[in-house]
């Protein structure tokens, strides 16, 4: 007779997959938000952090799924 319980037969990879998908969606959302915010910075803001308008344009034009 088998000694396996229902609990030991469950797929333990599912929670980790759901977690990974959630993390990916969070990263994508954060990229979208920060790139949109960067496009609203002033010339002084950019100067303070050492970025140029061309740096911002390159970053802002990237799709959210690309790092």
N, C-alpha and C positions, 0 to 999 in steps of 0.2 A: 504494500500500500504506500502511496506517495505521501510524503510529509510536507509537501509544499503548501503554503497557505495562499489565499487570494492576494494578500498584500505583497508577498514575495514574487508574484507573477506579474505584477503591474509593470508597465513600461516606465522606467526611471529616467529615460532620456527626454520624455515629453516636457516636464517642467523646465529643463535646461534649454530646450529648443524654444519654448514660449518666452523664457527670460531673454535669450539671445535676440529674438525678433523684437521684443520690447526695447532692448538696449539699442538695437540698430535704428529703430524708429525714433528713439529719443535723440540719438546722434544726428540723424537727418534733420529733425526739427530744429535742433540747436544750430546746425550749420546754416539752415535757411534763415533763422532769426538773426544770427550774428552778421551774415552777409548783407541782409537787408538793412540792419542797423549801421554797418560800415558805410553804406552808400549815402547816409544822411549826415556823416561827419563833416565838420567844417575844415577849412584849410589849416586853421590853428590846431585842431584836434589831430589832424594827420601829422603836422610838424612835430607836435609833442611826442608822438610815438615813433617818429621817423619813417612814416609811410608817405607815398606820393599818390596822386590821383590815378596814375597808371597801375600802381600796386592794387588799389581798391577795385579798379575796373576788371583786372584779371581775376581777382577773387570773387567779385560779385557776379561775374558771368558764368562761373562754374555751376553746374547743376548740384542740387543738394546731396546727391549720392556720391559725388566725387570729393575726395579729401584734398 
